[in-house]
Amino acid sequence: MAQDLITFACTTCQRHNYASSKNKKNTTGRLERKKYCRWCHSHTVHKETKS
């Protein structure tokens, strides 16, 4: 299956906040997104973690 479920973790508090899917054949590297963290109460960088 090309589409796999991934999770995003906040780089500040390390909590897993978001889930998404990605095509691992087209995107081989780890994703980074600037998302809102409800525990930090601010927009922080969220990185893809190991499932």
Sequence and secondary structure as in RCSB ss.txt:
>XXXX:A:sequence
MAQDLITFACTTCQRHNYASSKNKKNTTGRLERKKYCRWCHSHTVHKETKS
>XXXX:A:secstr
  EEEEEEEETTT  EEEEEEEETTT  S  EEEEEETTTTEEEEEEEE  
